[in-house]
Amino acid sequence: MDMPVNDLNNHRAFDISEDGKVITIVRKGRLTHITANPDGTLHYEFKPASAA
């Protein structure tokens, strides 16, 4: 189960995975996954939210 994170206006901003390595953002019909790699780099993946 992902942990939702809210902004200062108490709106859901993004979700963090339980292991803390993946952030999921849904905005304007787009789904973004940001993954932390073991070497310290980030991997970004973008897709339509309907494909989730």
MARLUM-504101 format. One record per residue: x, y negated, z of N, C-alpha, C in turn; residue number from 1. Coordinates in steps of 0.001 Angstrom, whole numbers, padded with zeros to 6 digits. Layout:
// MARLUM-504101
VOZA     n.X     n.Y     n.Z    ca.X    ca.Y    ca.Z     c.X     c.Y     c.Z   k
VOZA       X       Y       Z       X       Y       Z       X       Y       Z NUM
...
***
This chain:
// MARLUM-504101
VOZA     n.X     n.Y     n.Z    ca.X    ca.Y    ca.Z     c.X     c.Y     c.Z   k
VOZA  000845  001182  000000  000000  000000  000000  000880 -001231  000000   1
VOZA  000633 -002131 -000937  001395 -003375 -001010  000901 -004368  000026   2
VOZA  001804 -005222  000487  001468 -006236  001477  001202 -007561  000761   3
VOZA -000008 -008118  000854 -000283 -009401  000211  000386 -010550  000976   4
VOZA  000871 -011544  000221  001488 -012737  000803  000656 -013934  000371   5
VOZA  000256 -014771  001332 -000566 -015945  001048  000278 -017210  001046   6
VOZA -000165 -018209  000266  000513 -019499  000260 -000035 -020372  001391   7
VOZA  000375 -021630  001445 -000044 -022509  002529 -001539 -022827  002505   8
VOZA -002186 -022657  001343 -003630 -022881  001232 -004418 -021606  001501   9
VOZA -003731 -020588  002007 -004326 -019296  002336 -004872 -018567  001107  10
VOZA -004268 -018834 -000071 -004605 -018107 -001286 -003562 -017017 -001493  11
VOZA -004011 -015901 -002033 -003080 -014794 -002289 -002072 -015216 -003357  12
VOZA -000792 -015206 -003041  000254 -015632 -003967  000854 -014449 -004717  13
VOZA  001204 -013379 -003995  001781 -012192 -004608  001745 -011046 -003615  14
VOZA  002118 -009854 -004083  002189 -008664 -003233  003634 -008179 -003195  15
VOZA  004056 -007693 -002041  005380 -007105 -001883  005198 -005621 -001574  16
VOZA  005982 -004778 -002254  005897 -003339 -001996  006401 -003037 -000593  17
VOZA  006050 -001854 -000101  006448 -001477  001259  007956 -001408  001431  18
VOZA  008675 -001018  000374  010135 -000947  000482  010796 -002307  000265  19
VOZA  010007 -003334 -000103  010519 -004683 -000270  011307 -004908 -001544  20
VOZA  011231 -003982 -002495  012022 -004093 -003722  011224 -004565 -004929  21
VOZA  009890 -004581 -004826  009053 -004967 -005966  008067 -006039 -005531  22
VOZA  007997 -007111 -006323  006993 -008166 -006120  006063 -008122 -007324  23
VOZA  004758 -008176 -007074  003757 -008182 -008135  002976 -009482 -008063  24
VOZA  002915 -010201 -009193  002205 -011477 -009280  001150 -011354 -010372  25
VOZA -000079 -011782 -010089 -001142 -011816 -011094 -001616 -013258 -011218  26
VOZA -001432 -013835 -012398 -001859 -015204 -012671 -002352 -015310 -014107  27
VOZA -003487 -015946 -014303 -004047 -016252 -015622 -004049 -015057 -016563  28
VOZA -004476 -013910 -016058 -004610 -012730 -016896 -003302 -012033 -017227  29
VOZA -002210 -012379 -016542 -000911 -011763 -016775 -000414 -011107 -015494  30
VOZA  000166 -009929 -015620  000723 -009190 -014495  002242 -009226 -014617  31
VOZA  002923 -009633 -013553  004376 -009711 -013543  004906 -008846 -012412  32
VOZA  005815 -007935 -012753  006515 -007123 -011755  007967 -007585 -011732  33
VOZA  008480 -007909 -010563  009881 -008261 -010393  010491 -007209 -009477  34
VOZA  011506 -006518 -009981  012125 -005421 -009246  013581 -005752 -008938  35
VOZA  014001 -005525 -007693  015398 -005703 -007303  016162 -004421 -007595  36
VOZA  017217 -004530 -008383  018052 -003383 -008722  019156 -003209 -007683  37
VOZA  019696 -001993 -007541  020760 -001751 -006550  022006 -002619 -006753  38
VOZA  022264 -003053 -008006  023454 -003867 -008268  023227 -005353 -007992  39
VOZA  022044 -005716 -007474  021751 -007102 -007112  021069 -007912 -008194  40
VOZA  020849 -007333 -009370  020158 -008035 -010438  018651 -007823 -010302  41
VOZA  017887 -008608 -011055  016435 -008480 -011049  015948 -008015 -012410  42
VOZA  014905 -007199 -012415  014272 -006738 -013648  012853 -007298 -013670  43
VOZA  012513 -008021 -014745  011190 -008610 -014906  010402 -007814 -015927  44
VOZA  009125 -007583 -015641  008241 -006884 -016576  006930 -007649 -016636  45
VOZA  006513 -008038 -017853  005286 -008802 -018055  004314 -007979 -018885  46
VOZA  003027 -008002 -018500  001997 -007340 -019299  000638 -007950 -018984  47
VOZA -000331 -007750 -019862 -001680 -008248 -019576 -002242 -007571 -018330  48
VOZA -002988 -008298 -017517 -003540 -007762 -016281 -004512 -006620 -016553  49
VOZA -005171 -006615 -017691 -006112 -005545 -018009 -005402 -004214 -018215  50
VOZA -004096 -004227 -018490 -003343 -002992 -018704 -002889 -002375 -017398  51
VOZA -003136 -003030 -016279 -002662 -002539 -014981 -003454 -001427 -014460  52
***
